[in-house]
Amino acid sequence: MLETLALLGTGFLALIIVLSIWEAIWKGFGMWRSARNGHLVWFVCILVLNTIGILPIIYLLLHPKKKRK
């Protein structure tokens, strides 16, 4: 396993790190917004599924921020 990672080089490791940060940021925003809106199903789906940020982005686009009165 380590030999395989060594052959792939540091570029692969950098890609994994960047994708992990990307996923964490979008997952955080999506989970925060779904919790604030009371959407439990969306919250659990975003928490459980690893989609490289796609599912949280879809949620944020479909459910814009509620305006406060």
ZISUL-V802995 format. One line per field, one symbol per residue. ss: DSSP state (a for helix, b for strand, c for the rest). A space follows every 50 residues. Layout:
ss: ???
This chain:
ss: caaaaaaacaaaaaaaaaaaaaaaaaaaaaaaaaaaaccaaaaaaaaacc cccaaaaaaaaaccccccc
